[in-house]
Amino acid sequence: MRRTAFAALCLTAVASLAVTGCQGEDKAEGKAKDKPGAGQSDRSAPADKPKEPFAGLTGGEIADRAVKATFDADSFRMKGDIPDEESGGTITMDMALDRKGDCAGNMSIGGEGRADLIKTGDTLYMKYDEDFLRAQSEGAPEAEVDATVTLLAGKWTKMSAKGSDAKAFADFCDMDTVLGGATDAESDATRGKTTTVDGTPAITLYEKDGKESFTLYVATEGEPYVLRLVSTTPSDEGSLTFSDYDEPVPADKPTGEILDLDALGA
């Protein structure tokens, strides 16, 4: 599994949607400005007519606000399916992460098994089921795979998050890595219809960059956060839903016996 598995979907889309001028603004000030419809008088709209979300803004300008709000968030939860560059399959994940680099969630690769993951500080905790271990050990000698399953299946393990073996997983906990740090690109996103994402009012934006195409859903109430990102590129389909912005991440150390993989030299 590569660090860029998530990037295959998200980084390209965010890079193409970010617009010039997002850098160097104060977080609190940026959020105040990024309120949908900020700077427009409510008195200008007839009382009996619903106010148009992001009135007067182009799709690219809405994308600007959405990218900045999402980059400025202290935490979020991402859930969905993304392409895995190494296996050519799909990673299914449900992960909450924050600016400190802490995270908690689970993932499956190619629909085979499940791995639970918690990162707190410099320690990465993981628990794998048997199906996950066997799928990820494909091609190894049967005796070796059986030994790995006996040692690890269903047990919490820990290792240094800075180690080479942990990096592929720990990078999913780094918001800057996940979002890619895109800050300086021109967007020609076009506006679509208003809709809802898990009950939250949103506006649809469409972006095309060469052979790649994306659909972005942006909250129209409160902060203009990205709510959903869908790659509609036939060769690279996937989608992620974003929620729980600025909520605490439940990255608590697991209870009970924990197998120290660093001490075992695993």
Secondary structure, 3 states (H helix, E strand, C coil): CCHHHCCCCHHHHHHHHCCCCCCCCCHHHHHHHCCCCCCCCHHHCCCCCCCCCCCCCCHHHHHHHHHHHHHHCCEEEEEEEEECCCCCCEEEEEEEEECCCCEEEEEEECCEEEEEEEEECCEEEEEECHHHHHHHCCCCCHHHHHHHHHHHCCCEEEEECCCHHHHHHHHHHCHHHHHCCCCCCCCCCEEEEEEEECCEEEEEEEEEECCEEEEEEEECCCCCCEEEEEECCHHHCEEEEEECCCCCCCCCCCCCCEEEHHHHCC
